[in-house]
């Protein structure tokens, strides 16, 4: 599938800004793994119909997960470089 390339969004990382605009849980997972250098596993299954949006500037991974977990219905555990997102 083709994606629109937004130059402004593409270079937000230089500014320390992490932005999600209607991404699937799998895209969200890949982005967080790259951004924070962690490995993420799912326990339970995220809804395939949910699209995640949010913007975070210079935030710790725990802050991002706390905010999004509340909004999208998951809990999380962080153990060193391993993160588990728990869906009920």
C-alpha positions in Angstrom: 0.0 0.0 0.0 1.3 3.4 -0.8 1.8 6.0 1.9 1.9 9.7 1.6 5.3 11.0 2.6 5.0 14.0 4.9 8.4 15.7 5.2 7.4 17.6 8.3 6.4 14.4 10.1 9.4 12.4 8.8 11.9 14.7 10.4 10.2 15.1 13.8 12.6 12.6 15.3 15.4 15.2 15.0 13.3 17.4 17.3 12.6 14.5 19.8 9.0 14.3 18.7 7.3 11.0 18.3 4.0 11.2 16.3 1.5 8.5 15.4 -1.3 9.3 12.9 -3.9 6.5 12.5 -1.4 3.6 12.7 -2.1 0.0 13.4 -0.8 -1.7 16.5 1.9 -3.5 14.4 3.2 -0.2 13.0 3.0 1.3 16.5 5.1 -1.6 17.8 7.7 -1.3 15.1 8.0 2.5 15.7 8.4 2.1 19.4 11.0 -0.7 19.1 13.1 1.5 16.8 12.6 4.7 18.8 13.4 3.3 22.2 15.6 0.3 21.3 13.3 -2.2 23.0 11.6 -5.5 22.0 7.8 -5.5 22.3 5.6 -8.5 22.7 1.8 -8.6 22.8 0.0 -10.7 25.4 -3.5 -11.2 24.1 -4.6 -9.6 20.8 -5.0 -5.9 20.1 -8.1 -5.0 18.1 -7.3 -4.9 14.4 -9.8 -2.1 13.9 -8.1 0.4 16.3 -5.8 3.0 14.8 -3.5 4.9 17.1 -2.8 8.6 17.1 -0.8 10.7 19.4 2.2 13.0 19.7 5.0 13.0 22.3 7.9 15.3 22.7 10.9 14.1 24.7 8.8 11.5 26.6 10.0 8.4 28.3 8.6 5.1 27.0 6.6 4.6 30.2 4.9 8.0 29.7 3.9 7.1 26.1 2.6 3.7 27.1 0.7 5.0 30.1 -1.1 7.6 28.0 -1.8 5.3 25.1 -2.7 2.3 27.3 -5.4 4.3 29.0 -6.7 5.5 25.7 -6.6 2.2 23.8 -7.2 -0.3 26.5 -4.0 -2.1 27.3 -1.6 -2.4 30.2 2.1 -2.8 30.0 5.2 -4.2 31.7 8.8 -3.0 31.1 11.7 -5.2 32.1 15.0 -3.8 30.9 14.7 -3.9 27.1 11.6 -6.1 27.0 8.2 -4.6 26.9 4.9 -6.5 27.1 1.6 -4.9 26.1 -1.3 -6.7 27.8 -4.7 -6.8 26.1 -7.7 -8.1 28.0 
